[in-house]
Each structure stands twice: as structure tokens, then as C-alpha cells.
Amino acid sequence: MRIAKFVFCMSLLPAVVAGQSSSSSSNSGSPSAGAQSQTGGSGNTGLQTGDINQATQNPLGNPTQNPNVEQKPQQPTFTVANTTAGQDQILGEVRLMSGYSEIGGDQTRSFHTPGANDLAEINYFQDMRFLVTQRLQVLSSFRATDDQSIDPEHASLQKAYIRLYGPKDEVIVGDALVNYSRLSFNQNIKGLSTTFKIGDNWKISDVAGVFIDRWGSLYKPYSALPGRPYLSFIAGARIERKLFRDSFLGFNFSSSNDQLDSLPPADVGVAPQPARNRVGSIDSKLTIRRLRIDSEFAYAFTDFDIRSAAGCPGCDSRSPQPQLGTQSDWGGRLEASWRYKRLNLRESYVRYQPNFASINARQISDLQDFSFRASYDITDWLLADGTIRRSNNDLKRQLPFETTFWGPELHFVLHDLSFYRRGTLEFGYRYRNIQGSDGSVDQYVRLPYAELGIPLGTAALTFGYERQNETDKVNPASTNDNNRFYTGVRGVFDLGGWHVNPNLRFELNREAHRPNSGNTPPDLTLFYDSNRLGIAGLFIEPPKWFILELAYRDTSATIFGPSGYRRPSYRAALTYKILNDENKKFIFAFERNNNIYFTSPNFDERIWSGTLVYRFGKRGQ
């Protein structure tokens, strides 16, 4: 029976890939594939199935829809994070959804697809014993939808991998999260990743494959998936030597080659720029009693645009140049922490030279940053914490001017308050200063703040205030004062078997500024802007049959101009447990979003959906 199940899940992967069809745009961000942890600088081995989180949209932003820019798909809801490692188990999920969207007003400003929309997801995971000491894991996730607000592909393989692992080895084929070190390799790939332990002190890891946003981009034409990145052939290796307890030394290599034929031809210097990158690094982690040191030094060789090797005699080699060929530079980091009784010290220093690039680690360049933090428990009820941070760019004097950031911070935390033992009071002061070496930038911000937290049974109340004084010496019209007030309450209640979780929050930001103070003659009239956020939510789960979720969110602003907006949204979801079974659910949901603007067209959205969820399998005990 186990052999039959294994053959079935192995045949599922090519069948799912073959079932995909061409569709519209693609995701150019991080791959949506789930991942498993590959041993690296962290010194850990094991399965890590969490997806990379997509960047959330700014709720205060002004949404616009550009048909030429791809949209990021929603991540699958299926997860195996709570599975029991090392035990035979099978998990599966079938999710079917049918919805209908109505869009009123200016439809071009909505990301939703009007009309009827359908979704089907099939997810499968199996962990089984293989041979004597090995185990085999298989995971696949397939999605089909005609709603581009969910996924720009009509049919797609979301993630898939086969993992063979044991006490001293691990082999992954498919989606893998490779994590060697911070400056060499730390990203999702599609390919082959292996790790082998030799004795008690040595570990060897290697990887080979491709980096691309999704499986469909490997074989679908660019016209079907516009906006995708270059396909990149990647390779890497790591040798790690354990020194003593919680200490190791690692040697890393990383390679990335963008393929020119994976995107249409374009002129040199036009984004995206295809690059060739090689990185070698040495990292270490040392634990000596109370002292911990984490460090790394890396050197990189990069051709920032491989479309031309004609040379660039007049170009400045101190910064990346698309026509200059291979350029090299270094990057490094040093972190340390030390704790003695009530005193805790931490420091961090990083320096990335202008021509340093690590494509497989997504590191920025031309940055020097130093921070030092100290915290001390003055008494049993008072904690003091202070931080100093300084950053600057223009490390080779290749820019017109240097920008420097300086930011000290101090705050205190009082607990076991005399008037309420469970309460906590935090207050402090932040200072931010940004200056340009040529005087073109000179501004600072002062931010005193305070927050009071009061637990009441299984609920918690929060009250906070922040004062922001921003002064711009170059452009006085940008000088402003902000007062931010916020309060909220969250609760978790069990009332006779009924789980009730309320959530309330309100924020008000009041800004005062003189936008015409730079006029001739200056106009010192004071104007006010206001931003407001209101949230209310309620979760109710009776002992049987149903789950009710209600949510309301309203963001609004009154802005000098005059301008402004209001964007209230409502959402309700009712879950019915079929036969009172947690693995069989029907979910009816309704959502309404209103977008009202003072100076631009309005639009509103109404979305109905019904979802059937069926989960099957056997979890490890």
C-alpha cells in the first residue's frame, strides 16, 4: 500500500506540470514556492515549509491598475508547519471557490476582476519511511483560477519538491530555500540541493538549479507572462567546520548567470539588467561563555550588464557600470553580543562597498552602518534601553555628496506598577538626523513617545501617544509637527465553550505645517492635515457547527489642498462545518470596499464567494 501511494505522489508532479496552460502576466518578485531549510550559516537542518511573505499593500495608498505590470499571486493557504517530523503521515487539501465581483465607478482603479470568478486548489504532502534510516517527503500544490487578482496564471504549479533525508544527509529536488550565509546565498531556487555531514564536525552542502519567479516562466513565452525577471542559472556550495559548542567556521561560494534569451532583447542599461555574479565568503560564529560573535567577509565579481562587453573608457569604475565588464568589490559584517547579569550589550557593523553585489543573497551596496545597543535592568520594575546608530553611503567618494544618518534612541519600561501590578508603561525619545555633505540635505526629527498597556483578564488595553517634530533647514516648507494618538483593545474569551475574540483599534495623526513658508514673501499660515484609522473585528466560534468572522476597517484623511479620501471596508465570513467536521467546511464570505476621493474618481467593490474545503489524510502522533 505504501509503495502504491509513493508511486501515485511521484506521478502527480509531472501530471500537474503538464496540466498547466499559458495565461497572462507573471510575478516578478520572490518566488511563490514554499521552501525547505537547507543547512547553512545557521547551523540547522530540517524542513521549513513557510512561504516567503509578499509585501502588503499600503492601505493609505492610492490604488491604480496597470495592465502592463504583473500582479503577485496570493499564497496558498495549505501548510504543513504543524506536522510531526519523523513519522509517517499524509495530508491533502482540496479547495474549491466560486465568487462574483461587482465594481462600480472607475473600474480601472480596482485590482479585482469583475464578474464570476472560480478557483480550485489541490495540495498534497506525504512523509514516509524509506529504506532503513531514510525518510521521504513529497509536496505539491496546484492551482487553477480565472481570477487574476488571485493569480495571473490560469493554471499553475505553486510549489513542488521531493526531499530525501536522514540523520546525516539531505537531498531536495524542486523548490528549496537555500540558506548558506547572509552575504553569499539566501533565497529560493528550483533545482537540486544536497547536504552531507561527515563525521561529527564537517558538513558539505551544494546546490544547482535556476532562479525564476514561478514554474510557468520556465516554459511559457514572454508574451504569456510579461513582467517576469530574467531566468538565472545558479550554483553554490558551502563547507562548514564545527569548532566547538555553538561555534563554527564556514566557506561559501555562490554563482548566478542571467540568461539573455529568457527575455526579449533590449538596449544596454535598460532595466532589468542581466548580470553575472560570483561571490566567495568566509563566515564564523563563536560562542565564548557570555560573548557571541557572528562575522562574515565576502568578495564579489560582477558584470552588471552582460549585454555588452565593448568597454566604457570614460566611465567611473568606482560605481557599477553596465558597459564596464566585470567589477569586483567586498562586503563584510560583524555582530557581537555580551550579557552579564542585568546588563546586555549588542553591536552590529556592516560595510558593503559600491561595487559589491550578492545576487543570490539580495544584498544592497554602498552602505556603511554601525549600531550599538545597551539594556540594563535598573530594578525589578524598571528597564532602560539605549541605541545609537549611524549610516552613510558614498564609500568611494563616487557620488556628488555623502548622505549621513544619525539616530540615537533611549526608552524605559516600567512594569509591576503600583496602581496596577500587571500594567506596563513604556516611554522614550528618538532622534533622527539626516545630512548631506554638500548641504543639500539637512533635516532632523524629534520623537518623544509613551505607551501604556493594561491587561484585564484575558483582554489587553493599549493607549499611546507620539509627538513628531520634523525640521527641514533646506526646505522650510517641509517642516511639520505631528501628534499621533492611538488606543486599542484585544480580547480572548471562553464563554461556556464559545470562543469570542474582539479587536478594536483607533489611530489619529494630526499634522501641522506651513506649506507656503518658502514663498516670497513667506506665508506663515498654519494648515492642518489629519489621518485616521479605525478597525473593529469580531471572531465567534461556538462549540459546534459554525464560525463567524466580522471585520470593519476605515482609513480616511483630510489633506491641505484641499484633498483627502475615505476608504471604509466591510467583511463577513460564515464557516459551516459539514457534519461538525473540522476537515469539511463550507465558507460563505462577503466583502465591500468603498473608495471615496476628494479630487479623483471614486470606485467601490462588492465581492461574494463560496468556498468548499476538504482535508484528508493522517497526521503523525
C-alpha positions as CSV (number, residue, x, y, z in Angstrom):
1,M,0.0,0.0,0.0
2,R,2.8,2.4,0.8
3,I,4.5,1.7,-2.5
4,A,1.3,2.4,-4.3
5,K,0.9,5.8,-2.5
6,F,4.5,6.6,-3.3
7,V,4.1,5.9,-7.0
8,F,0.9,8.0,-7.0
9,C,2.6,11.1,-5.5
10,M,5.6,10.7,-7.7
11,S,3.4,10.7,-10.8
12,L,1.5,13.7,-9.5
13,L,4.3,16.1,-10.1
14,P,4.7,15.7,-13.9
15,A,1.0,15.4,-14.3
16,V,0.5,18.7,-12.6
17,V,3.2,20.4,-14.7
18,A,1.7,19.0,-17.9
19,G,-1.7,20.3,-17.0
20,Q,-0.7,23.9,-17.0
21,S,-1.7,26.2,-19.8
22,S,-0.5,29.6,-21.0
23,S,-2.0,32.7,-19.4
24,S,-1.4,36.3,-18.7
25,S,1.2,38.1,-16.6
26,S,3.6,36.7,-14.0
27,N,5.1,37.5,-10.7
28,S,8.4,39.3,-10.8
29,G,9.0,39.3,-7.0
30,S,10.1,36.5,-4.8
31,P,9.1,33.0,-5.9
32,S,5.8,31.8,-4.5
33,A,7.1,28.4,-4.0
34,G,7.2,27.0,-0.4
35,A,10.6,26.1,0.8
36,Q,12.6,23.7,2.9
37,S,15.5,24.8,5.0
38,Q,18.9,24.0,3.6
39,T,21.7,23.9,6.2
40,G,24.0,26.9,6.1
41,G,25.3,29.6,8.3
42,S,22.6,29.0,10.8
43,G,23.9,25.5,11.5
44,N,20.4,24.0,11.5
45,T,18.9,21.2,9.4
46,G,15.3,20.4,8.9
47,L,12.1,21.1,7.0
48,Q,10.9,24.7,6.8
49,T,7.7,24.9,4.8
50,G,6.7,28.6,5.3
51,D,6.4,30.7,2.2
52,I,8.2,34.0,1.6
53,N,5.7,36.7,2.7
54,Q,4.6,39.1,0.0
55,A,4.8,42.8,0.6
56,T,1.4,44.0,1.7
57,Q,-0.2,46.9,0.0
58,N,-0.2,50.3,1.8
59,P,-3.8,50.8,3.0
60,L,-3.4,54.6,2.7
61,G,-2.1,54.4,-0.8
62,N,-4.0,55.3,-3.9
63,P,-4.6,52.0,-5.8
64,T,-4.2,52.1,-9.6
65,Q,-4.1,49.2,-12.0
66,N,-1.6,49.0,-14.8
67,P,-2.4,46.2,-17.2
68,N,1.3,46.1,-18.4
69,V,2.6,45.3,-14.9
70,E,2.2,41.8,-13.5
71,Q,0.4,41.2,-10.2
72,K,1.7,39.0,-7.4
73,P,-0.4,35.9,-6.7
74,Q,-1.9,35.1,-3.4
75,Q,-0.1,32.5,-1.4
76,P,-1.7,29.1,-0.9
77,T,-3.4,28.6,2.5
78,F,-2.2,25.0,2.7
79,T,0.6,24.5,5.3
80,V,2.5,21.6,6.8
81,A,4.1,23.7,9.5
82,N,2.4,21.8,12.3
83,T,3.3,18.3,11.1
84,T,5.3,15.9,13.3
85,A,8.7,15.3,11.8
86,G,9.9,11.7,11.6
87,Q,6.5,10.0,11.5
88,D,4.5,8.5,8.6
89,Q,1.7,10.9,7.6
90,I,-0.3,12.0,4.6
91,L,-2.0,15.4,4.3
92,G,-4.1,16.6,1.5
93,E,-6.5,19.5,0.8
94,V,-8.9,20.3,-2.0
95,R,-10.2,23.9,-2.1
96,L,-13.0,24.9,-4.5
97,M,-14.2,28.5,-4.6
98,S,-16.7,30.4,-6.7
99,G,-17.2,34.1,-6.4
100,Y,-18.7,37.1,-8.1
101,S,-17.3,40.6,-8.1
102,E,-19.1,43.9,-8.8
103,I,-17.1,47.1,-9.4
104,G,-18.8,50.4,-9.5
105,G,-17.3,53.8,-10.6
106,D,-13.9,53.8,-12.2
107,Q,-13.1,50.1,-12.7
108,T,-9.6,50.8,-13.9
109,R,-8.6,51.6,-10.3
110,S,-9.6,48.2,-8.9
111,F,-7.4,45.1,-8.8
112,H,-10.3,42.8,-8.7
113,T,-11.7,41.1,-11.8
114,P,-15.4,41.9,-12.4
115,G,-17.9,39.1,-13.0
116,A,-17.8,35.5,-12.0
117,N,-14.5,34.0,-10.8
118,D,-13.6,30.5,-9.8
119,L,-10.7,28.9,-8.0
120,A,-9.5,25.3,-7.5
121,E,-6.5,24.2,-5.4
122,I,-5.2,20.7,-4.8
123,N,-2.4,20.3,-2.2
124,Y,-0.7,17.1,-1.2
125,F,2.0,16.2,1.3
126,Q,3.5,12.9,2.4
127,D,6.2,11.9,4.8
128,M,7.1,8.2,4.9
129,R,9.9,5.9,5.9
130,F,12.3,5.0,3.1
131,L,14.8,2.1,3.3
132,V,16.2,1.8,6.8
133,T,17.4,5.1,8.2
134,Q,16.0,7.5,5.5
135,R,12.7,9.3,5.1
136,L,11.0,10.6,2.0
137,Q,8.8,13.7,1.8
138,V,6.8,14.8,-1.2
139,L,4.8,18.1,-1.5
140,S,2.9,19.5,-4.5
141,S,0.5,22.4,-4.8
142,F,-1.6,23.0,-7.9
143,R,-3.9,26.0,-8.6
144,A,-6.4,26.8,-11.4
145,T,-8.3,30.1,-11.4
146,D,-9.7,32.6,-13.8
147,D,-9.4,35.5,-11.3
148,Q,-6.2,37.5,-12.0
149,S,-6.5,39.2,-8.6
150,I,-5.7,35.8,-7.1
151,D,-3.1,34.6,-9.6
152,P,-2.1,35.9,-13.0
153,E,-1.8,32.3,-14.4
154,H,-4.9,30.4,-15.3
155,A,-3.3,27.1,-14.2
156,S,-0.1,26.9,-12.2
157,L,2.1,24.7,-10.1
158,Q,2.6,26.7,-7.0
159,K,5.3,24.6,-5.4
160,A,6.7,21.1,-5.5
161,Y,9.6,19.2,-4.1
162,I,10.8,15.7,-3.2
163,R,13.0,15.5,-0.1
164,L,15.1,12.5,0.9
165,Y,16.7,13.0,4.3
166,G,18.3,11.1,7.1
167,P,20.4,11.7,10.2
168,K,23.4,12.8,8.2
169,D,22.2,13.7,4.7
170,E,19.5,15.6,2.9
171,V,18.7,15.7,-0.8
172,I,16.0,18.1,-2.2
173,V,14.7,18.1,-5.8
174,G,12.3,21.0,-6.7
175,D,11.6,24.1,-4.6
176,A,14.3,24.7,-1.9
177,L,15.2,27.6,0.3
178,V,19.0,27.6,0.3
179,N,20.5,29.5,3.3
180,Y,24.3,29.4,3.4
181,S,25.2,32.8,4.8
182,R,23.9,36.3,4.8
183,L,26.3,37.6,2.2
184,S,26.6,34.5,-0.1
185,F,23.3,32.6,-0.6
186,N,19.9,33.0,0.9
187,Q,17.0,32.6,-1.4
188,N,14.5,30.2,-3.1
189,I,15.7,28.1,-6.0
190,K,14.2,25.4,-8.2
191,G,16.7,22.6,-8.7
192,L,18.8,20.2,-6.6
193,S,20.1,20.9,-3.1
194,T,22.1,18.5,-1.1
195,T,23.7,18.4,2.4
196,F,26.0,15.7,3.8
197,K,27.6,15.5,7.3
198,I,31.0,13.9,7.5
199,G,31.8,12.7,11.0
200,D,30.8,15.0,13.9
201,N,32.5,18.2,12.7
202,W,32.2,18.6,9.0
203,K,29.2,19.5,6.8
204,I,29.2,19.9,3.0
205,S,26.3,21.5,1.0
206,D,25.9,22.2,-2.6
207,V,23.1,23.5,-4.9
208,A,22.4,23.8,-8.6
209,G,19.3,25.0,-10.4
210,V,17.5,28.1,-11.6
211,F,16.0,31.2,-10.1
212,I,12.7,32.3,-11.6
213,D,9.5,33.8,-10.2
214,R,7.3,30.7,-11.0
215,W,7.3,27.3,-12.6
216,G,5.3,28.6,-15.6
217,S,8.1,31.0,-16.5
218,L,10.3,28.1,-17.4
219,Y,8.4,27.1,-20.5
220,K,5.7,29.7,-21.2
221,P,6.6,32.5,-23.7
222,Y,7.2,36.1,-22.5
223,S,4.0,37.2,-24.2
224,A,2.0,35.0,-21.9
225,L,3.9,36.2,-18.8
226,P,5.1,39.8,-19.2
227,G,7.0,41.5,-16.4
228,R,8.9,38.4,-15.3
229,P,12.6,38.6,-14.4
230,Y,15.5,37.0,-16.2
231,L,15.9,33.3,-15.8
232,S,19.1,32.7,-13.9
233,F,21.3,29.6,-13.7
234,I,22.6,29.4,-10.1
235,A,25.1,27.3,-8.3
236,G,26.6,27.3,-4.8
237,A,28.5,25.3,-2.2
238,R,29.3,25.5,1.5
239,I,31.9,23.7,3.6
240,E,31.3,24.0,7.4
241,R,33.6,23.0,10.2
242,K,32.3,22.8,13.7
243,L,34.9,24.3,16.1
244,F,33.3,23.7,19.5
245,R,29.9,24.0,21.1
246,D,27.7,26.6,19.2
247,S,30.7,27.7,17.1
248,F,31.6,27.0,13.5
249,L,33.6,28.3,10.5
250,G,32.1,28.2,7.0
251,F,33.4,28.7,3.4
252,N,30.8,29.7,0.8
253,F,30.6,30.1,-2.9
254,S,27.7,31.5,-4.9
255,S,27.2,31.9,-8.7
256,S,24.4,33.5,-10.7
257,N,24.1,33.8,-14.5
258,D,21.2,35.6,-16.1
259,Q,20.1,34.1,-19.4
260,L,19.7,36.7,-22.2
261,D,17.3,34.6,-24.3
262,S,14.8,34.3,-21.4
263,L,13.6,37.9,-22.1
264,P,13.2,39.9,-25.3
265,P,16.3,41.9,-26.5
266,A,16.8,45.3,-25.0
267,D,19.4,48.1,-25.1
268,V,22.3,48.1,-22.7
269,G,21.5,49.8,-19.5
270,V,17.7,49.3,-19.8
271,A,16.1,47.6,-16.8
272,P,16.0,44.8,-15.9
273,Q,19.8,44.4,-16.4
274,P,21.1,40.8,-16.9
275,A,24.1,40.2,-14.6
276,R,26.8,37.7,-14.0
277,N,27.8,37.3,-10.3
278,R,30.4,35.3,-8.4
279,V,30.7,35.5,-4.6
280,G,33.1,33.9,-2.2
281,S,32.8,34.4,1.6
282,I,34.0,33.1,4.9
283,D,31.6,33.3,7.9
284,S,32.0,32.3,11.5
285,K,30.0,32.1,14.7
286,L,31.8,31.9,18.0
287,T,30.4,31.4,21.5
288,I,32.8,32.0,24.3
289,R,31.0,32.0,27.6
290,R,28.8,35.1,27.7
291,L,30.3,36.5,24.4
292,R,28.8,35.7,21.0
293,I,30.4,36.9,17.8
294,D,28.9,36.4,14.3
295,S,31.0,37.7,11.4
296,E,31.5,37.3,7.6
297,F,33.7,38.6,4.8
298,A,32.8,38.3,1.2
299,Y,34.3,39.3,-2.1
300,A,32.3,39.5,-5.3
301,F,33.0,39.7,-9.1
302,T,30.1,41.1,-11.0
303,D,29.3,42.1,-14.6
304,F,26.3,44.3,-14.1
305,D,25.0,44.1,-17.7
306,I,26.2,41.2,-19.8
307,R,24.5,42.5,-23.0
308,S,27.7,44.4,-23.9
309,A,31.4,44.0,-23.4
310,A,32.5,46.9,-25.6
311,G,34.1,48.7,-22.6
312,C,33.5,52.1,-21.3
313,P,36.7,54.2,-21.2
314,G,35.0,57.3,-19.7
315,C,33.0,55.5,-17.1
316,D,33.7,55.8,-13.4
317,S,34.8,52.4,-12.1
318,R,34.1,53.3,-8.5
319,S,30.4,52.5,-9.1
320,P,28.5,49.8,-11.1
321,Q,28.7,50.5,-14.8
322,P,26.7,48.4,-17.4
323,Q,29.4,48.6,-20.1
324,L,32.5,48.2,-18.0
325,G,32.6,44.4,-17.8
326,T,33.5,42.6,-14.6
327,Q,33.9,44.7,-11.5
328,S,34.9,43.5,-8.1
329,D,34.5,44.7,-4.5
330,W,34.0,43.4,-1.0
331,G,31.5,43.4,1.8
332,G,31.6,42.4,5.4
333,R,29.7,42.3,8.7
334,L,30.4,41.9,12.4
335,E,27.9,41.3,15.1
336,A,28.5,40.7,18.8
337,S,26.5,40.4,22.0
338,W,27.5,40.1,25.6
339,R,25.4,39.6,28.7
340,Y,26.4,39.9,32.3
341,K,23.7,39.7,35.0
342,R,21.4,42.6,34.3
343,L,23.5,44.2,31.5
344,N,23.1,43.2,27.9
345,L,25.3,44.7,25.2
346,R,24.9,44.3,21.4
347,E,26.6,45.8,18.4
348,S,26.4,45.4,14.6
349,Y,28.7,46.8,11.9
350,V,28.2,46.2,8.2
351,R,30.1,47.7,5.2
352,Y,29.1,46.9,1.6
353,Q,31.4,48.6,-1.0
354,P,29.7,50.4,-4.0
355,N,30.6,47.6,-6.5
356,F,29.8,44.7,-4.1
357,A,26.8,42.6,-5.2
358,S,25.5,39.3,-4.0
359,I,22.5,38.5,-6.2
360,N,21.7,35.2,-4.5
361,A,21.6,36.9,-1.1
362,R,19.8,40.1,-2.3
363,Q,22.2,42.5,-0.5
364,I,22.4,46.2,-1.1
365,S,25.6,48.1,-1.9
366,D,27.3,51.3,-1.0
367,L,26.4,51.3,2.7
368,Q,28.2,51.6,6.0
369,D,26.1,51.0,9.1
370,F,27.0,50.8,12.7
371,S,24.7,50.3,15.7
372,F,25.2,49.8,19.4
373,R,22.5,48.8,21.9
374,A,22.7,48.5,25.7
375,S,19.9,47.5,28.0
376,Y,20.0,47.3,31.8
377,D,17.5,46.2,34.4
378,I,18.0,49.0,36.9
379,T,15.5,47.5,39.3
380,D,13.0,44.6,39.3
381,W,10.4,47.0,37.9
382,L,12.5,49.3,35.6
383,L,14.3,48.5,32.4
384,A,16.5,51.1,30.5
385,D,17.4,50.6,26.9
386,G,19.5,52.8,24.6
387,T,20.6,52.6,21.0
388,I,23.0,54.5,18.8
389,R,23.0,54.1,15.0
390,R,25.0,55.8,12.2
391,S,24.8,55.1,8.5
392,N,26.4,56.6,5.4
393,N,26.9,56.0,1.7
394,D,29.4,57.3,-0.8
395,L,32.1,55.0,0.4
396,K,34.4,55.7,-2.5
397,R,33.5,59.3,-3.0
398,Q,31.8,58.3,-6.2
399,L,28.6,60.2,-5.6
400,P,28.0,64.0,-5.8
401,F,27.6,64.1,-2.0
402,E,27.5,61.8,1.0
403,T,24.3,61.2,3.0
404,T,24.7,60.5,6.7
405,F,22.1,59.2,9.1
406,W,22.4,59.6,12.8
407,G,19.9,58.1,15.2
408,P,20.2,57.8,19.0
409,E,17.3,56.4,21.0
410,L,16.5,55.9,24.6
411,H,13.5,54.3,26.3
412,F,12.4,53.0,29.7
413,V,9.9,50.2,30.5
414,L,8.2,50.2,33.9
415,H,6.3,47.1,35.0
416,D,4.7,46.0,38.2
417,L,3.1,49.4,38.5
418,S,2.0,50.5,42.0
419,F,-1.6,51.2,40.8
420,Y,-1.8,48.1,38.7
421,R,0.7,45.3,39.0
422,R,0.1,43.8,35.6
423,G,0.4,47.1,33.7
424,T,3.4,48.2,31.8
425,L,4.4,51.8,30.8
426,E,7.0,52.4,28.1
427,F,8.2,55.9,27.3
428,G,11.2,57.2,25.4
429,Y,12.8,59.6,23.0
430,R,14.0,59.1,19.4
431,Y,16.2,61.4,17.4
432,R,16.8,61.2,13.6
433,N,19.2,63.4,11.8
434,I,20.0,63.2,8.0
435,Q,22.6,65.5,6.4
436,G,24.2,65.8,3.0
437,S,27.9,66.7,2.8
438,D,27.2,69.4,0.3
439,G,24.4,71.0,2.4
440,S,21.6,69.9,0.0
441,V,20.1,67.8,2.8
442,D,19.8,69.0,6.4
443,Q,16.8,67.8,8.5
444,Y,16.1,66.2,11.8
445,V,13.2,64.6,13.6
446,R,12.5,64.5,17.4
447,L,10.1,61.8,18.6
448,P,9.1,61.5,22.2
449,Y,6.5,58.8,22.9
450,A,4.7,56.9,25.6
451,E,2.6,53.7,25.7
452,L,0.5,52.2,28.5
453,G,-0.5,48.6,28.4
454,I,-3.2,47.3,30.8
455,P,-4.1,43.6,30.8
456,L,-7.7,43.0,32.1
457,G,-8.2,39.2,32.5
458,T,-7.8,37.8,29.0
459,A,-8.1,41.2,27.3
460,A,-5.4,43.9,26.9
461,L,-5.9,47.6,26.5
462,T,-3.3,49.9,24.9
463,F,-3.0,53.7,25.0
464,G,-0.2,55.5,23.2
465,Y,1.0,58.9,22.1
466,E,3.8,60.1,19.9
467,R,5.0,63.6,19.1
468,Q,7.0,64.1,15.9
469,N,8.8,67.3,15.3
470,E,10.4,67.4,11.8
471,T,12.6,70.3,10.9
472,D,14.0,70.8,7.4
473,K,16.6,73.6,7.3
474,V,17.0,73.4,3.5
475,N,13.3,73.5,2.6
476,P,11.4,75.1,5.5
477,A,8.0,74.3,3.8
478,S,8.6,70.7,4.7
479,T,8.9,71.4,8.4
480,N,5.9,70.0,10.3
481,D,4.7,68.8,13.7
482,N,2.7,65.6,14.1
483,N,0.7,64.4,17.1
484,R,-0.3,60.7,16.9
485,F,-2.8,59.2,19.3
486,Y,-3.8,55.5,19.3
487,T,-5.8,53.2,21.5
488,G,-6.9,49.6,21.2
489,V,-8.3,46.6,22.9
490,R,-7.9,42.9,22.1
491,G,-9.5,40.0,23.9
492,V,-9.7,36.2,24.0
493,F,-12.7,35.0,25.9
494,D,-14.1,31.5,26.5
495,L,-17.8,31.8,27.4
496,G,-19.3,28.4,28.1
497,G,-17.4,26.8,25.2
498,W,-17.9,29.8,22.9
499,H,-14.6,31.4,21.8
500,V,-15.1,35.1,21.4
501,N,-12.2,37.3,20.2
502,P,-12.9,41.1,19.8
503,N,-10.4,43.5,18.4
504,L,-10.8,47.3,18.4
505,R,-8.3,50.0,17.4
506,F,-8.3,53.7,16.6
507,E,-5.5,56.0,15.4
508,L,-5.4,59.7,14.8
509,N,-2.5,61.5,13.3
510,R,-2.7,65.3,13.3
511,E,-0.1,67.2,11.3
512,A,0.6,71.0,11.4
513,H,2.7,72.6,8.7
514,R,3.3,75.8,6.7
515,P,3.5,74.7,3.0
516,N,3.8,78.3,1.8
517,S,6.6,79.5,4.1
518,G,9.1,79.3,1.2
519,N,7.2,81.8,-0.9
520,T,8.4,85.4,-1.4
521,P,7.2,87.0,0.7
522,P,6.8,84.0,3.1
523,D,3.3,83.0,4.0
524,L,3.3,81.6,7.6
525,T,-0.3,80.5,7.6
526,L,-0.6,77.2,9.6
527,F,-2.5,74.3,7.9
528,Y,-3.6,71.0,9.4
529,D,-3.8,67.5,7.9
530,S,-5.4,64.6,9.6
531,N,-5.1,60.8,9.0
532,R,-7.5,58.4,10.8
533,L,-7.6,54.7,11.1
534,G,-10.4,52.7,12.7
535,I,-10.5,48.9,13.0
536,A,-13.2,46.6,14.5
537,G,-13.2,42.9,14.4
538,L,-15.1,40.0,16.0
539,F,-14.4,36.3,15.9
540,I,-17.0,33.9,17.3
541,E,-16.7,30.1,17.4
542,P,-19.5,28.1,19.1
543,P,-18.8,24.6,20.4
544,K,-20.2,23.1,17.2
545,W,-21.1,23.7,13.5
546,F,-20.2,27.4,12.8
547,I,-17.5,30.1,12.9
548,L,-18.4,33.7,12.4
549,E,-15.9,36.4,11.4
550,L,-16.8,40.1,11.1
551,A,-14.3,42.9,10.3
552,Y,-14.6,46.6,9.6
553,R,-11.8,49.0,8.6
554,D,-11.9,52.7,7.8
555,T,-9.0,54.8,6.7
556,S,-9.5,58.5,5.9
557,A,-7.5,61.7,5.5
558,T,-8.2,65.4,5.3
559,I,-5.2,67.0,3.5
560,F,-4.3,70.5,2.7
561,G,-5.1,71.4,-0.9
562,P,-7.9,70.7,-0.3
563,S,-7.7,67.0,-0.8
564,G,-8.5,63.8,1.0
565,Y,-10.1,60.4,0.9
566,R,-12.1,57.9,2.8
567,R,-11.9,54.1,2.3
568,P,-14.3,52.1,4.5
569,S,-14.4,48.3,4.1
570,Y,-16.6,45.6,5.5
571,R,-16.1,41.9,5.5
572,A,-18.1,39.0,6.9
573,A,-17.4,35.2,6.7
574,L,-19.6,32.4,7.9
575,T,-18.0,28.9,8.1
576,Y,-20.2,25.8,8.3
577,K,-18.5,22.6,9.5
578,I,-20.1,19.9,7.5
579,L,-21.1,17.1,9.9
580,N,-19.3,19.1,12.5
581,D,-16.0,18.0,11.0
582,E,-13.1,20.4,11.0
583,N,-11.8,18.9,7.8
584,K,-15.0,19.6,5.8
585,K,-16.1,23.2,5.6
586,F,-18.2,25.5,3.5
587,I,-17.3,29.2,3.8
588,F,-19.6,32.0,2.6
589,A,-17.9,35.4,2.5
590,F,-19.0,38.9,1.6
591,E,-16.7,41.9,1.2
592,R,-17.5,45.5,0.4
593,N,-14.9,48.2,-0.2
594,N,-15.7,51.9,-0.8
595,N,-13.0,54.3,-2.1
596,I,-14.1,57.9,-2.0
597,Y,-11.7,60.6,-3.1
598,F,-11.9,64.4,-3.0
599,T,-10.1,65.1,-6.3
600,S,-10.2,61.9,-8.3
601,P,-12.8,59.3,-9.5
602,N,-14.4,57.1,-6.9
603,F,-15.0,53.4,-7.1
604,D,-16.5,50.6,-4.9
605,E,-16.2,46.8,-4.8
606,R,-18.6,44.1,-3.7
607,I,-17.4,40.5,-3.6
608,W,-19.4,37.4,-2.8
609,S,-17.7,34.0,-2.6
610,G,-18.5,30.4,-1.5
611,T,-15.6,28.1,-0.7
612,L,-15.7,24.3,-0.1
613,V,-12.7,23.0,1.8
614,Y,-12.0,19.2,2.2
615,R,-8.9,18.0,4.0
616,F,-7.9,14.4,4.2
617,G,-5.0,12.2,5.4
618,K,-3.4,11.1,8.6
619,R,-1.1,13.2,10.8
620,G,1.7,11.8,12.8
621,Q,1.0,11.5,16.5
